[in-house]
Amino acid sequence: MKPYEVKLEISGPTAMWTRPDTGSSPVSYVAPTFSAVKGIFESILRWKSVNIRPTKVEICQPVQFHRYTTNYGGPLRASDAIAKGASFQFYAVVLVNVCYRLYAETDFAGHRETETPRALKLSRRYHDRFNLALEQGRWFYTPCLGWKEFAPDYIGPFRPETRVCETEEHELPTMLRMVFDQPQDGKINPSYYNPRNHPNLRIERGVLHYAE
């Protein structure tokens, strides 16, 4: 028996799934990364004994890019800008009017012991508690669409009127998978999907499957 699946729908006016290769003027991927989806699920309900493993995302609105500019006043400014109290004008290319359906499975204690009675019982308990938290809006912390300032306008169970945008077809030569080296309590060590280890990574008929 497979572990219990968890799923949700999320939408909002703006999203940013940053491509690390785009430097100081970042550009968004067309769909959320594996680690971003993991973070969204964990924002609803987070248990140390359960690891969320995203399986796929469905794009439910046409992909639209938009130029975004903001004034940054944080600690990563140049030292002379900080001394003068000057802000840094920050440019990015984001997505607008997004809607996704996200799917994930649960692993027990970060391992693939999904067939044991203990693991299945824990998976079922997490599944039930997750759905309750999602329906009641009682989250572990506020979900976001990539960047913290991009709050969703809806996050909850699937809405009956939402449809997968089957016209979306995209090649993904490479894509960030995880920022950390472990599912729980890891150190920063980014990993990527690339043509050598995942040659078929692409969005087909609006669906992206996250490879193992």
C-alpha positions in Angstrom: 0.0 0.0 0.0 1.3 3.4 -0.9 1.5 6.2 1.6 -1.4 8.5 1.8 -1.4 11.4 -0.6 -1.8 15.0 0.4 -2.9 17.7 -2.0 -3.9 21.3 -2.1 -4.8 24.2 -4.5 -3.0 27.5 -4.3 -3.4 30.7 -6.3 -2.4 34.3 -6.1 -1.6 37.5 -8.0 2.2 37.1 -8.0 4.7 34.2 -7.7 8.5 33.8 -7.8 10.2 30.5 -8.2 13.7 31.8 -8.5 16.1 30.3 -11.1 19.5 30.5 -9.4 21.3 30.8 -12.7 19.7 34.2 -13.4 21.9 36.1 -10.9 21.1 39.5 -9.4 18.1 40.2 -11.6 16.3 36.8 -11.0 13.8 35.2 -13.3 11.1 32.7 -12.2 10.8 29.2 -13.3 7.4 28.5 -15.0 6.4 26.2 -12.1 7.4 25.8 -8.5 10.4 23.8 -7.6 10.4 20.6 -5.6 11.7 22.4 -2.5 9.1 25.3 -2.9 6.2 22.8 -3.0 7.7 21.0 0.0 7.8 24.3 1.9 4.1 25.1 1.0 2.9 21.7 2.4 5.0 22.1 5.5 3.6 25.6 6.1 0.2 23.9 6.5 1.3 21.2 8.9 4.8 20.3 9.9 5.8 17.2 11.9 9.5 16.3 12.5 8.5 12.6 12.1 7.1 13.1 8.6 8.9 14.1 5.5 6.8 15.6 2.7 7.8 14.4 -0.8 6.2 16.4 -3.7 5.2 14.2 -6.6 3.6 16.6 -9.2 2.2 20.1 -9.9 -0.6 21.0 -12.2 -0.6 24.5 -13.8 -4.2 25.8 -13.8 -3.7 29.3 -15.3 -1.7 30.3 -18.4 1.9 31.2 -17.6 2.4 35.0 -17.6 5.7 36.7 -16.9 5.9 40.3 -15.6 8.7 42.7 -14.7 8.9 43.5 -11.0 10.8 46.3 -9.3 11.2 47.0 -5.6 13.5 49.0 -3.4 15.5 46.8 -1.1 16.7 48.2 2.2 18.1 45.0 3.9 21.5 44.0 5.1 22.8 42.7 1.7 23.2 46.2 0.3 26.7 47.6 -0.3 28.3 49.0 2.8 28.3 52.6 1.4 24.6 52.3 0.6 23.9 51.2 4.2 26.0 54.1 5.6 24.0 56.6 3.5 20.7 54.9 4.3 20.1 54.4 0.6 18.0 51.6 -0.8 18.9 49.3 -3.7 16.6 49.1 -6.7 16.0 45.4 -7.3 14.7 44.0 -10.6 13.1 40.6 -11.2 10.9 38.7 -13.7 8.0 37.1 -11.8 4.8 35.2 -12.7 1.3 36.8 -12.4 -2.2 35.4 -11.9 -1.0 31.9 -11.0 -3.0 28.9 -9.9 -1.6 25.4 -9.1 -2.7 22.1 -7.8 0.0 20.5 -5.8 0.4 16.8 -4.8 2.8 15.1 -2.3 3.3 11.8 -0.4 4.6 11.3 3.1 7.7 9.4 4.2 8.1 8.2 7.8 11.0 9.9 9.6 12.7 10.8 6.3 12.9 7.2 5.2 11.1 5.1 2.6 9.7 2.7 5.2 6.2 3.2 3.7 5.0 -0.4 3.9 5.3 -0.9 7.7 2.1 -0.7 9.8 3.7 2.1 11.9 4.5 4.2 8.8 1.1 3.7 7.2 -0.6 4.6 10.5 1.5 7.8 10.8 0.8 8.6 7.2 -2.9 8.3 7.7 -2.9 10.4 10.9 -0.9 13.1 9.1 -3.2 13.0 6.1 -6.3 13.6 8.3 -4.7 16.3 10.4 -3.4 18.0 7.3 -6.8 18.1 5.6 -8.4 19.5 8.8 -5.7 22.3 9.1 -6.1 23.1 5.4 -9.9 23.4 5.6 -9.9 25.4 8.8 -7.0 27.7 7.7 -5.1 26.9 10.9 -1.6 26.8 9.4 1.9 26.2 10.9 2.9 29.5 9.3 1.6 31.6 6.5 2.2 30.0 3.0 3.7 32.1 0.2 4.2 31.8 -3.5 8.0 31.7 -3.5 9.0 35.0 -1.9 7.4 35.8 1.5 5.8 39.0 0.2 3.8 37.1 -2.4 0.9 35.8 -0.3 -1.7 33.6 -1.9 -5.3 34.8 -2.4 -6.5 31.2 -2.0 -5.1 28.1 -0.4 -7.3 25.1 0.4 -8.9 22.0 -1.0 -9.4 21.7 -4.8 -12.1 24.0 -6.1 -14.5 22.3 -8.6 -14.2 25.1 -11.2 -10.4 24.8 -11.4 -9.1 23.1 -14.5 -5.6 22.1 -15.6 -4.2 24.4 -18.4 -3.4 21.7 -20.9 -1.9 24.1 -23.4 1.2 24.6 -21.2 4.1 22.8 -22.7 7.6 23.6 -21.5 11.1 22.1 -21.8 13.1 22.3 -18.5 16.8 21.8 -19.3 17.6 22.2 -15.6 15.7 22.9 -12.4 16.6 23.4 -8.8 15.4 20.4 -6.7 16.5 21.0 -3.1 18.3 23.8 -1.4 19.4 21.6 1.5 21.2 18.2 1.5 18.6 16.5 3.8 14.8 16.5 3.9 15.0 17.5 7.6 17.6 19.6 9.4 20.0 19.7 6.4 22.8 21.9 5.4 22.8 24.2 2.4 23.9 22.1 -0.6 21.7 22.7 -3.6 20.9 19.8 -5.9 19.4 20.1 -9.4 17.5 18.2 -12.0 19.6 18.1 -15.2 19.7 16.3 -18.6 22.1 13.7 -17.4 20.1 12.4 -14.5 16.6 13.4 -15.5 16.5 13.7 -19.3 12.7 13.8 -19.5 12.0 16.7 -17.2 9.4 18.8 -18.8 5.9 20.2 -18.4 3.4 18.3 -20.6 -0.3 19.3 -20.9 0.1 21.5 -17.9 1.6 18.8 -15.6 5.1 18.6 -14.1 6.1 15.3 -12.4 8.9 15.6 -9.9 11.4 12.8 -10.6 13.0 10.7 -7.9 
